[in-house]
Amino acid sequence: MLLGIGMTPSGIMIAAVVALLLFGRRLPEVMRSLGKSVVEFKKGINESSDDNPSSRS
């Protein structure tokens, strides 16, 4: 539960409105940066599992 809102459809709408109010025009840039961060994180996870052959079955 996020600040008592929950993950109901109305709660998601409230969170979206708050995000729009906070970030406004910068929201696409923020989401793009977040996506790039997730991709880099996944690359790091895959590289670390490739470096450690004992973790494979």
PyMOL commands that set and color helices and strands:
alter all, ss='L'
color gray80, all
select helices_A, chain A and resi 9-51+53-55
alter helices_A, ss='H'
color red, helices_A
deselect
rebuild
show_as cartoon
